[in-house]
């Protein structure tokens, strides 16, 4: 496994643990709980897409 991906996996694991421990302590209605559980994942996906678009727009047009 590349060393570059190790911090990303660690961050994801820590965020997952924090989300789980927070939701177990907070009173959330049962029908809202799945949406709240997916919220950090959706935010991370949006941040990744924005980062990817910015990275591609800064690349020179000749680069693949």
QUIUR-V572730 format. One record per pair of residues at least 4 apart in sequence whose C-alpha atoms are under 8 Angstrom apart, sorted by the first residue. I is the first residue (numbers start at 0). J is the second residue. If there is no record, write none. Layout:
# QUIUR-V572730
I	J
I	J
This chain:
# QUIUR-V572730
0	4
0	5
1	5
2	6
3	7
4	8
5	9
6	10
7	11
8	12
9	13
10	14
11	15
12	16
13	17
14	18
15	19
16	20
17	21
18	22
18	36
18	39
19	23
19	36
20	24
21	25
22	26
22	27
22	36
27	31
27	32
28	32
29	33
31	35
32	36
33	37
34	38
35	39
36	40
37	41
38	42
39	43
40	44
41	45
42	46
43	47
44	48
45	49
46	50
47	51
48	52
49	53
50	54
51	55
52	56
53	57
54	58
58	62
